Amino acid sequence: MSDTEEEFYSAERWQNWLDRLRDEELDPEDEDSARLLYNLQDDVAIAVAKIVSAYQDDELTQDEAMDELESIREVVLAEPDFDDEDKRMLVEGVQTSLVAVFYSADVYVANGPAEEASVQEYVEAAAAAEQEEDFDRALDLTAGAGSRLFEGAEVDLSITEELDYGPLTDWLSGLDSLQSALADPEVIEDDEESA
C-alpha cells in the first residue's frame, strides 16, 4: 500500500485547519470557536478510528497501522506555528487531548484492548494517579480505557465534573472524540463555513 497516509489524513488537511484557526477570532467561551476546536479534534479522531478499523478488517497489517498512526501523530503533534499565544495554547490543548487518542490506538493495535479493568475503573485509576501527580501512569491508564473503546465499550464522562482541570480532562476530551468517531465516523469538512 503506498501513500496511504493521504487516504487517512494528510499534513495539508491539518494545515488547512490551522490556517482556518489563524484567520478566526477565537474565544473558547464562544460556542462557534469551541465547535471549531472540537471539529479539529474530532477530525483527527475520525482518521485514527478509520486506521484502527482498517486494521481490524485486515486491510492493514499491524506494522502498517502503527506506521499510519505515527505519520499522523508527527503532523498533528508538531509544535503549532502561531504568533498569537492564546491560539497556540488552544491548539496545544487539542493536541493534549489527541495524545490520548493516539496512545489508545497504539495500545489497541499493539496488544488488543486492555482487559485488567473496565473503562470506568481505568478512568478512576487515572484520576487517582493524576491526584498523586503521576502523569505517566495517568496517561497509561487513560490509554487503557481508550483501547477498550475500539471493542465497543463506552466511557462515561460525568467523572470530568469532579476533576480539577488538568491533563486528564484533556485526555478524556480526546476519548470523547474517539468514542464519537467510532460511533459515527463521518468526515468533517475542514473548509466548511459555520452557519
Buried (B, 14 or more C-beta within 10 A) or exposed (E): EEEBBEEBBBBEBBEBBBEBBBEBEBEEEEEEBBEBBBBBBBBBBBBBBBBBBBBBEEBBEEEBBBBBBEBBBEBBBEEBEBEEEEBBEBBBBBBBBBBBBBBBBBBBBEEEBBEEBEBBEBBBBBBEBBEEEBBEBBBBBBBBBBBBBBEEBEBEBEBBEEBEEBBBBBBBBBBBBBBBBBEEBEEBEBEEEEE
